[in-house]
């Protein structure tokens, strides 16, 4: 069976690597491995998101859904040192590397949690449950669109419903993988969405709760 980055326990043989995330305001060196999303380079969609979205709120609780090895969550943590950032993923190998990358980049205002598909902590932990319950003041994500529309919509409902009343989400989605249809779904399901950027075949959508 083919391995996917959204497998909870990827069986692909380990092949450690390192990538550099270089942005105008920061440089992070990140450990990666096989069995997770884009281990060989920073995905173009992630880069479009990080280069176009305004700085996150300087304080409060921030969230990265589908954090992988951590590029989005760690950027949020670096740009908002007074905030508390949560990164969540179903992939145990990715979450372990994200934690390592937080340590190696000296970012102590970010926590990474292994979760189930329904957004609950994968392990019984009252601290994790409290941290993940929200409300969140900002959500940034390069969501796993390849899990299919029903699963993607369920995932987005779970986490968008944990936004604070004034909070917003920024999602980056490839146009050819359904960015425009996703925007329509969001609009008709109580999550008003607007396009804030379009670059290299990707759309960045800003989403609120109605």
C-alpha atoms as a printed R data frame, in Angstrom:
    type eleno elety resid chain resno       x      y      z
1   ATOM     1    CA   UNK     A     1   0.000  0.000  0.000
2   ATOM     2    CA   UNK     A     2   1.306  3.445 -0.873
3   ATOM     3    CA   UNK     A     3   2.349  5.546  2.068
4   ATOM     4    CA   UNK     A     4   0.722  8.949  2.532
5   ATOM     5    CA   UNK     A     5   1.792 11.891  4.639
6   ATOM     6    CA   UNK     A     6  -1.539 11.686  6.481
7   ATOM     7    CA   UNK     A     7  -0.886  8.133  7.726
8   ATOM     8    CA   UNK     A     8  -0.814  8.080 11.520
9   ATOM     9    CA   UNK     A     9   2.197  5.747 11.679
10  ATOM    10    CA   UNK     A    10   4.130  5.868  8.390
11  ATOM    11    CA   UNK     A    11   6.058  2.713  7.614
12  ATOM    12    CA   UNK     A    12   8.332  4.229  4.975
13  ATOM    13    CA   UNK     A    13  11.973  3.562  5.800
14  ATOM    14    CA   UNK     A    14  13.568  6.507  7.540
15  ATOM    15    CA   UNK     A    15  15.745  8.756  5.402
16  ATOM    16    CA   UNK     A    16  16.594 11.842  7.479
17  ATOM    17    CA   UNK     A    17  17.200 15.100  5.640
18  ATOM    18    CA   UNK     A    18  17.378 18.819  6.341
19  ATOM    19    CA   UNK     A    19  15.671 21.719  4.593
20  ATOM    20    CA   UNK     A    20  16.095 25.457  5.000
21  ATOM    21    CA   UNK     A    21  13.145 27.802  5.266
22  ATOM    22    CA   UNK     A    22  14.438 31.216  4.245
23  ATOM    23    CA   UNK     A    23  12.008 34.131  4.419
24  ATOM    24    CA   UNK     A    24  12.585 37.864  4.442
25  ATOM    25    CA   UNK     A    25  12.414 37.977  8.241
26  ATOM    26    CA   UNK     A    26  13.756 34.610  9.366
27  ATOM    27    CA   UNK     A    27  15.786 31.532  8.529
28  ATOM    28    CA   UNK     A    28  14.891 28.157 10.010
29  ATOM    29    CA   UNK     A    29  16.801 24.912  9.484
30  ATOM    30    CA   UNK     A    30  14.407 21.985  9.766
31  ATOM    31    CA   UNK     A    31  14.946 18.241 10.062
32  ATOM    32    CA   UNK     A    32  12.687 16.121  7.852
33  ATOM    33    CA   UNK     A    33  12.201 12.468  6.982
34  ATOM    34    CA   UNK     A    34  10.307 10.212  4.619
35  ATOM    35    CA   UNK     A    35   6.674  9.412  5.336
36  ATOM    36    CA   UNK     A    36   5.543 13.010  5.747
37  ATOM    37    CA   UNK     A    37   4.498 15.934  3.581
38  ATOM    38    CA   UNK     A    38   7.179 17.486  1.349
39  ATOM    39    CA   UNK     A    39  10.280 16.179  3.145
40  ATOM    40    CA   UNK     A    40  12.690 17.284  0.418
41  ATOM    41    CA   UNK     A    41  11.857 20.983  0.297
42  ATOM    42    CA   UNK     A    42   9.486 23.595  1.654
43  ATOM    43    CA   UNK     A    43   6.294 23.070 -0.327
44  ATOM    44    CA   UNK     A    44   5.451 25.937 -2.682
45  ATOM    45    CA   UNK     A    45   1.982 26.353 -1.182
46  ATOM    46    CA   UNK     A    46   3.461 26.688  2.297
47  ATOM    47    CA   UNK     A    47   5.883 29.301  0.999
48  ATOM    48    CA   UNK     A    48   3.073 31.254 -0.680
49  ATOM    49    CA   UNK     A    49   1.157 31.263  2.603
50  ATOM    50    CA   UNK     A    50   4.142 32.396  4.666
51  ATOM    51    CA   UNK     A    51   5.126 35.102  2.199
52  ATOM    52    CA   UNK     A    52   1.684 36.645  1.740
53  ATOM    53    CA   UNK     A    53  -0.212 36.474  5.045
54  ATOM    54    CA   UNK     A    54   0.168 39.401  7.418
55  ATOM    55    CA   UNK     A    55   1.879 38.820 10.751
56  ATOM    56    CA   UNK     A    56  -0.160 36.741 13.203
57  ATOM    57    CA   UNK     A    57  -1.628 38.331 16.343
58  ATOM    58    CA   UNK     A    58   1.238 39.218 18.689
59  ATOM    59    CA   UNK     A    59  -0.462 37.552 21.647
60  ATOM    60    CA   UNK     A    60  -3.126 34.921 22.180
61  ATOM    61    CA   UNK     A    61  -3.426 31.359 20.913
62  ATOM    62    CA   UNK     A    62  -2.443 30.429 17.361
63  ATOM    63    CA   UNK     A    63  -2.940 27.160 15.490
64  ATOM    64    CA   UNK     A    64  -1.375 25.266 12.571
65  ATOM    65    CA   UNK     A    65  -3.529 22.375 11.311
66  ATOM    66    CA   UNK     A    66  -1.567 19.629  9.543
67  ATOM    67    CA   UNK     A    67   1.732 20.947 10.854
68  ATOM    68    CA   UNK     A    68   4.018 18.279  9.388
69  ATOM    69    CA   UNK     A    69   7.571 18.874 10.556
70  ATOM    70    CA   UNK     A    70   6.665 22.407 11.591
71  ATOM    71    CA   UNK     A    71   7.433 25.156  9.035
72  ATOM    72    CA   UNK     A    72   4.156 27.053  9.466
73  ATOM    73    CA   UNK     A    73   3.819 26.718 13.234
74  ATOM    74    CA   UNK     A    74   7.470 27.616 13.789
75  ATOM    75    CA   UNK     A    75   7.157 30.689 11.573
76  ATOM    76    CA   UNK     A    76   4.116 31.786 13.571
77  ATOM    77    CA   UNK     A    77   6.056 31.251 16.798
78  ATOM    78    CA   UNK     A    78   9.029 33.268 15.528
79  ATOM    79    CA   UNK     A    79   6.832 36.118 14.289
80  ATOM    80    CA   UNK     A    80   4.680 36.252 17.439
81  ATOM    81    CA   UNK     A    81   6.952 35.497 20.408
82  ATOM    82    CA   UNK     A    82   4.274 36.721 22.819
83  ATOM    83    CA   UNK     A    83   1.704 34.210 21.542
84  ATOM    84    CA   UNK     A    84   1.278 30.500 22.253
85  ATOM    85    CA   UNK     A    85   1.277 28.353 19.119
86  ATOM    86    CA   UNK     A    86  -0.157 24.846 18.714
87  ATOM    87    CA   UNK     A    87   0.693 22.585 15.805
88  ATOM    88    CA   UNK     A    88  -1.391 19.464 15.217
89  ATOM    89    CA   UNK     A    89  -0.979 16.486 12.912
90  ATOM    90    CA   UNK     A    90  -2.081 12.850 12.666
91  ATOM    91    CA   UNK     A    91   1.423 11.755 11.606
92  ATOM    92    CA   UNK     A    92   3.475 10.636 14.613
93  ATOM    93    CA   UNK     A    93   6.820 10.830 12.811
94  ATOM    94    CA   UNK     A    94   6.117 14.399 11.690
95  ATOM    95    CA   UNK     A    95   5.053 15.543 15.155
96  ATOM    96    CA   UNK     A    96   8.233 14.130 16.661
97  ATOM    97    CA   UNK     A    97  10.352 16.039 14.168
98  ATOM    98    CA   UNK     A    98   8.357 19.239 14.679
99  ATOM    99    CA   UNK     A    99   9.143 19.084 18.387
100 ATOM   100    CA   UNK     A   100  12.819 18.555 17.614
101 ATOM   101    CA   UNK     A   101  12.787 21.481 15.195
102 ATOM   102    CA   UNK     A   102  11.261 23.760 17.825
103 ATOM   103    CA   UNK     A   103  14.112 22.869 20.176
104 ATOM   104    CA   UNK     A   104  16.861 23.260 17.591
105 ATOM   105    CA   UNK     A   105  15.521 26.656 16.514
106 ATOM   106    CA   UNK     A   106  15.135 27.821 20.130
107 ATOM   107    CA   UNK     A   107  11.404 28.463 19.895
108 ATOM   108    CA   UNK     A   108   9.797 27.719 23.246
109 ATOM   109    CA   UNK     A   109   6.355 29.250 22.637
110 ATOM   110    CA   UNK     A   110   5.105 26.404 20.446
111 ATOM   111    CA   UNK     A   111   3.696 22.968 21.274
112 ATOM   112    CA   UNK     A   112   3.055 20.094 18.885
113 ATOM   113    CA   UNK     A   113   0.333 17.518 19.431
114 ATOM   114    CA   UNK     A   114  -0.475 14.201 17.809
115 ATOM   115    CA   UNK     A   115  -4.224 14.123 17.162
116 ATOM   116    CA   UNK     A   116  -6.837 11.784 15.759
117 ATOM   117    CA   UNK     A   117  -8.826 12.649 12.662
118 ATOM   118    CA   UNK     A   118 -11.576 14.103 14.866
119 ATOM   119    CA   UNK     A   119  -9.193 16.604 16.457
120 ATOM   120    CA   UNK     A   120  -8.925 14.830 19.804
121 ATOM   121    CA   UNK     A   121  -5.472 14.161 21.305
122 ATOM   122    CA   UNK     A   122  -4.171 10.760 20.223
123 ATOM   123    CA   UNK     A   123  -3.146 10.010 23.804
124 ATOM   124    CA   UNK     A   124  -5.063 10.631 27.012
125 ATOM   125    CA   UNK     A   125  -3.685 13.944 28.239
126 ATOM   126    CA   UNK     A   126  -5.812 16.550 29.973
127 ATOM   127    CA   UNK     A   127  -3.217 19.215 29.234
128 ATOM   128    CA   UNK     A   128  -3.337 18.491 25.520
129 ATOM   129    CA   UNK     A   129  -7.132 18.435 25.516
130 ATOM   130    CA   UNK     A   130  -7.228 21.846 27.173
131 ATOM   131    CA   UNK     A   131  -4.638 23.301 24.807
132 ATOM   132    CA   UNK     A   132  -6.494 22.080 21.732
133 ATOM   133    CA   UNK     A   133  -9.988 23.110 22.779
134 ATOM   134    CA   UNK     A   134  -9.436 26.719 21.747
135 ATOM   135    CA   UNK     A   135 -10.493 29.339 21.211
136 ATOM   136    CA   UNK     A   136  -7.757 30.250 18.745
137 ATOM   137    CA   UNK     A   137  -7.098 33.791 17.563
138 ATOM   138    CA   UNK     A   138  -5.562 32.702 14.262
139 ATOM   139    CA   UNK     A   139  -5.306 29.495 12.254
140 ATOM   140    CA   UNK     A   140  -2.842 28.993  9.405
141 ATOM   141    CA   UNK     A   141  -2.861 25.811  7.356
142 ATOM   142    CA   UNK     A   142  -1.791 24.111  4.165
143 ATOM   143    CA   UNK     A   143  -4.609 21.568  4.582
144 ATOM   144    CA   UNK     A   144  -4.359 17.939  3.383
145 ATOM   145    CA   UNK     A   145  -6.721 18.227  0.416
146 ATOM   146    CA   UNK     A   146  -5.764 14.759 -0.875
147 ATOM   147    CA   UNK     A   147  -7.663 13.072  1.958
148 ATOM   148    CA   UNK     A   148 -10.832 13.735 -0.072
149 ATOM   149    CA   UNK     A   149 -13.627 16.255  0.247
150 ATOM   150    CA   UNK     A   150 -15.719 14.587  2.985
151 ATOM   151    CA   UNK     A   151 -12.716 14.119  5.275
152 ATOM   152    CA   UNK     A   152 -11.333 17.579  4.453
153 ATOM   153    CA   UNK     A   153 -14.657 19.252  5.174
154 ATOM   154    CA   UNK     A   154 -14.957 17.390  8.490
155 ATOM   155    CA   UNK     A   155 -11.421 18.419  9.437
156 ATOM   156    CA   UNK     A   156 -12.068 22.067  8.606
157 ATOM   157    CA   UNK     A   157 -15.329 22.116 10.551
158 ATOM   158    CA   UNK     A   158 -13.553 20.689 13.589
159 ATOM   159    CA   UNK     A   159 -10.856 23.334 13.709
160 ATOM   160    CA   UNK     A   160 -12.638 26.374 12.273
161 ATOM   161    CA   UNK     A   161 -15.263 25.952 14.986
162 ATOM   162    CA   UNK     A   162 -12.493 26.487 17.541
163 ATOM   163    CA   UNK     A   163 -11.688 29.990 16.295
164 ATOM   164    CA   UNK     A   164 -12.429 32.858 18.649
165 ATOM   165    CA   UNK     A   165 -15.273 35.166 17.558
166 ATOM   166    CA   UNK     A   166 -12.761 37.684 16.207
167 ATOM   167    CA   UNK     A   167 -10.303 35.069 14.952
168 ATOM   168    CA   UNK     A   168  -9.595 34.182 11.351
169 ATOM   169    CA   UNK     A   169  -8.012 31.357  9.398
170 ATOM   170    CA   UNK     A   170  -5.728 31.507  6.382
171 ATOM   171    CA   UNK     A   171  -5.727 28.426  4.174
172 ATOM   172    CA   UNK     A   172  -3.543 27.856  1.125
173 ATOM   173    CA   UNK     A   173  -4.937 25.518 -1.531
174 ATOM   174    CA   UNK     A   174  -3.796 24.754 -5.051
175 ATOM   175    CA   UNK     A   175  -6.233 25.985 -7.683
176 ATOM   176    CA   UNK     A   176  -6.009 22.692 -9.594
177 ATOM   177    CA   UNK     A   177  -6.860 20.780 -6.399
178 ATOM   178    CA   UNK     A   178 -10.092 22.632 -5.764
179 ATOM   179    CA   UNK     A   179  -9.328 25.994 -4.158
180 ATOM   180    CA   UNK     A   180 -12.294 27.712 -5.788
181 ATOM   181    CA   UNK     A   181 -14.774 24.924 -4.993
182 ATOM   182    CA   UNK     A   182 -13.503 24.884 -1.408
183 ATOM   183    CA   UNK     A   183 -14.119 28.622 -1.153
184 ATOM   184    CA   UNK     A   184 -17.700 28.090 -2.321
185 ATOM   185    CA   UNK     A   185 -18.187 25.278  0.219
186 ATOM   186    CA   UNK     A   186 -16.865 27.483  3.002
187 ATOM   187    CA   UNK     A   187 -19.167 30.358  2.021
188 ATOM   188    CA   UNK     A   188 -22.246 28.147  1.988
189 ATOM   189    CA   UNK     A   189 -21.461 26.366  5.254
190 ATOM   190    CA   UNK     A   190 -21.101 29.252  7.651
191 ATOM   191    CA   UNK     A   191 -17.456 30.117  7.088
192 ATOM   192    CA   UNK     A   192 -17.292 33.308  4.973
193 ATOM   193    CA   UNK     A   193 -14.125 33.196  2.850
194 ATOM   194    CA   UNK     A   194 -12.293 35.708  0.711
195 ATOM   195    CA   UNK     A   195  -9.246 35.293 -1.488
196 ATOM   196    CA   UNK     A   196  -6.334 37.347 -0.191
197 ATOM   197    CA   UNK     A   197  -3.585 36.151 -2.532
198 ATOM   198    CA   UNK     A   198  -3.094 34.156 -5.709
199 ATOM   199    CA   UNK     A   199   0.364 33.062 -6.755
200 ATOM   200    CA   UNK     A   200   1.974 30.194 -8.642
201 ATOM   201    CA   UNK     A   201  -1.306 28.316 -8.968
202 ATOM   202    CA   UNK     A   202  -2.218 28.643 -5.282
203 ATOM   203    CA   UNK     A   203  -5.002 30.561 -3.572
204 ATOM   204    CA   UNK     A   204  -4.825 31.921 -0.038
205 ATOM   205    CA   UNK     A   205  -8.257 32.094  1.574
206 ATOM   206    CA   UNK     A   206  -9.085 34.123  4.662
207 ATOM   207    CA   UNK     A   207 -11.923 32.492  6.598
208 ATOM   208    CA   UNK     A   208 -14.136 33.623  9.474
209 ATOM   209    CA   UNK     A   209 -16.907 32.031 11.455
210 ATOM   210    CA   UNK     A   210 -20.313 33.431 10.592
